[in-house]
Amino acid sequence: MEMGDIAEPAINKKSDVIIGMKSVGICGSDVHYYKTGRIGNQVISFPFLLGHEGAGEVLETGSEVDLGKAW
């Protein structure tokens, strides 16, 4: 496992949202993917970004995003 830099995200669609991540969790499925590269018939290929339980702040939105309706 390693940490690395990726390209800055961009708003490509009117419905896109860019979130500045503050925290992310690594759960059991992430550990399983890391150890075996798969869960059942769900196979991943590397590089694979772990963590899908995140929290952050909205930095930018597409023109059709209404944050008042997102919650």
Backbone hydrogen bonds in HBPLUS format (Angstrom, degrees):
<---DONOR---> <-ACCEPTOR-->    atom                        ^
c    i                          cat <-CA-CA->   ^        H-A-AA   ^      H-
h    n   atom  resd res      DA  || num        DHA   H-A  angle D-A-AA Bond
n    s   type  num  typ     dist DA aas  dist angle  dist       angle   num
A0016-ASP N   A0013-LYS O   3.08 MM   3  5.32 170.4  2.09 114.8 117.3     1
A0064-GLU N   A0014-LYS O   2.99 MM  50  5.12 152.9  2.06 127.9 133.8     2
A0062-GLY N   A0016-ASP O   2.78 MM  46  5.10 144.7  1.90 165.3 156.5     3
A0018-ILE N   A0060-GLU O   2.84 MM  42  5.15 173.5  1.85 152.6 154.4     4
A0059-LEU N   A0018-ILE O   2.82 MM  41  5.58 168.9  1.83 155.8 159.1     5
A0060-GLU N   A0018-ILE O   3.40 MM  42  5.15 157.2  2.46 135.3 135.9     6
A0020-GLY N   A0057-GLU O   2.82 MM  37  5.30 159.2  1.86 164.7 159.4     7
A0057-GLU N   A0020-GLY O   3.06 MM  37  5.30 152.5  2.13 136.8 139.9     8
A0022-LYS N   A0055-ALA O   2.83 MM  33  5.81 169.5  1.84 147.7 149.6     9
A0023-SER N   A0055-ALA O   3.11 MM  32  5.31 149.7  2.21 155.0 153.2    10
A0055-ALA N   A0023-SER O   2.91 MM  32  5.31 152.2  1.99 152.5 150.1    11
A0025-GLY N   A0053-GLU O   2.94 MM  28  4.96 142.9  2.08 115.9 127.7    12
A0030-ASP N   A0027-CYS O   3.07 MM   3  5.37 119.4  2.46 103.4 117.8    13
A0031-VAL N   A0027-CYS O   3.13 MM   4  6.51 157.8  2.18 153.4 159.9    14
A0032-HIS N   A0028-GLY O   2.93 MM   4  6.17 157.0  1.98 148.8 155.3    15
A0033-TYR N   A0029-SER O   2.90 MM   4  6.16 163.0  1.93 151.6 155.5    16
A0034-TYR N   A0030-ASP O   2.94 MM   4  6.15 158.0  1.98 148.2 154.6    17
A0035-LYS N   A0031-VAL O   2.89 MM   4  6.14 157.6  1.94 151.4 157.0    18
A0036-THR N   A0032-HIS O   2.88 MM   4  5.94 167.0  1.89 158.2 161.5    19
A0037-GLY N   A0033-TYR O   2.65 MM   4  4.41 137.7  1.83 120.3 131.9    20
A0044-ILE N   A0037-GLY O   3.04 MM   7  5.63 171.6  2.05 148.5 150.5    21
A0039-ILE N   A0042-GLN O   2.95 MM   3  5.23 151.1  2.03 140.9 150.1    22
A0042-GLN N   A0039-ILE O   2.98 MM   3  5.23 156.6  2.04 135.2 134.2    23
A0065-VAL N   A0062-GLY O   3.19 MM   3  5.60 168.0  2.21 117.2 120.6    24
A0069-LYS N   A0066-ASP O   2.93 MM   3  5.59 150.9  2.01 119.1 126.9    25
A0070-ALA N   A0067-LEU O   3.26 MM   3  4.88 143.6  2.40  90.2 100.6    26
